[in-house]
Each structure stands twice: as structure tokens, then as C-alpha cells.
Amino acid sequence: MNLVPQVATAEISDADLDSISGGQAGAGAAANAGLGVAAEAGGLGVHAEVGNIGVTAGLGASVSPEGLSAAGGLAVTQY
């Protein structure tokens, strides 16, 4: 007796897969643009994507009895 669970599979077209995974870089890549911003007390973050390039930047600061602390970061990713 086979007790291994069975998983149903299905074929998916390249066009459907591109729409799910974010598409391909190249012609029309600017149409796949996105921007996200997050802000809270002491912090700010921004993420932007155009085509196959993503840029993330963040700033943070805090104050304690020991003094002021600040940090920043920048990351560029090619998908």
C-alpha cells in the first residue's frame, strides 16, 4: 500500500508564468515599476523597482541616555 501523498500538477504557459513572477527584463521593463515607503518613529525606508533593478534605502536614529545613534543603508539588486 502506497501512503505517500499525491500532488496534482499542471502545465503553465510562459506568458502566465511571466505575469506571476514579475516578467522579464528588457523591452517594456519600465511598465513593471514599483515604489514602497515605510516610516515609523526614528526610521524611514524606501524601496523602488524598475524592470530588473531594485533599490532599497533606509535611515534610522535613536536617542538614549548614552547619546544619539544614527544609521543608514543602501542596497542595489539586479534580479
Contacts in CASP RR format, 6 or more apart in sequence:
PFRMAT RR
TARGET T0000
AUTHOR 0000-0000-0000
METHOD contacts of the structure
MODEL  1
MNLVPQVATAEISDADLDSISGGQAGAGAAANAGLGVAAEAGGLGVHAEV
GNIGVTAGLGASVSPEGLSAAGGLAVTQY
18 24 0 8 1.000
22 32 0 8 1.000
23 32 0 8 1.000
25 51 0 8 1.000
25 52 0 8 1.000
25 79 0 8 1.000
26 51 0 8 1.000
26 52 0 8 1.000
29 50 0 8 1.000
29 51 0 8 1.000
29 52 0 8 1.000
30 50 0 8 1.000
30 51 0 8 1.000
32 49 0 8 1.000
32 50 0 8 1.000
32 51 0 8 1.000
33 48 0 8 1.000
33 49 0 8 1.000
33 50 0 8 1.000
33 51 0 8 1.000
34 48 0 8 1.000
34 49 0 8 1.000
34 50 0 8 1.000
35 46 0 8 1.000
35 47 0 8 1.000
35 48 0 8 1.000
35 49 0 8 1.000
36 46 0 8 1.000
36 47 0 8 1.000
36 48 0 8 1.000
37 44 0 8 1.000
37 45 0 8 1.000
37 46 0 8 1.000
37 47 0 8 1.000
38 44 0 8 1.000
38 45 0 8 1.000
38 46 0 8 1.000
39 45 0 8 1.000
42 60 0 8 1.000
42 61 0 8 1.000
42 62 0 8 1.000
43 58 0 8 1.000
43 59 0 8 1.000
43 60 0 8 1.000
43 61 0 8 1.000
44 58 0 8 1.000
44 59 0 8 1.000
44 60 0 8 1.000
45 56 0 8 1.000
45 57 0 8 1.000
45 58 0 8 1.000
45 59 0 8 1.000
46 56 0 8 1.000
46 57 0 8 1.000
46 58 0 8 1.000
47 54 0 8 1.000
47 55 0 8 1.000
47 56 0 8 1.000
47 57 0 8 1.000
48 54 0 8 1.000
48 55 0 8 1.000
49 55 0 8 1.000
51 79 0 8 1.000
52 78 0 8 1.000
52 79 0 8 1.000
53 76 0 8 1.000
53 77 0 8 1.000
53 78 0 8 1.000
53 79 0 8 1.000
54 76 0 8 1.000
54 77 0 8 1.000
54 78 0 8 1.000
54 79 0 8 1.000
55 74 0 8 1.000
55 75 0 8 1.000
55 76 0 8 1.000
55 77 0 8 1.000
56 74 0 8 1.000
56 75 0 8 1.000
56 77 0 8 1.000
57 72 0 8 1.000
57 73 0 8 1.000
57 74 0 8 1.000
57 75 0 8 1.000
58 72 0 8 1.000
58 73 0 8 1.000
58 74 0 8 1.000
59 70 0 8 1.000
59 71 0 8 1.000
59 72 0 8 1.000
59 73 0 8 1.000
60 70 0 8 1.000
60 71 0 8 1.000
60 72 0 8 1.000
61 68 0 8 1.000
61 69 0 8 1.000
61 70 0 8 1.000
61 71 0 8 1.000
62 68 0 8 1.000
62 69 0 8 1.000
62 70 0 8 1.000
63 69 0 8 1.000
END
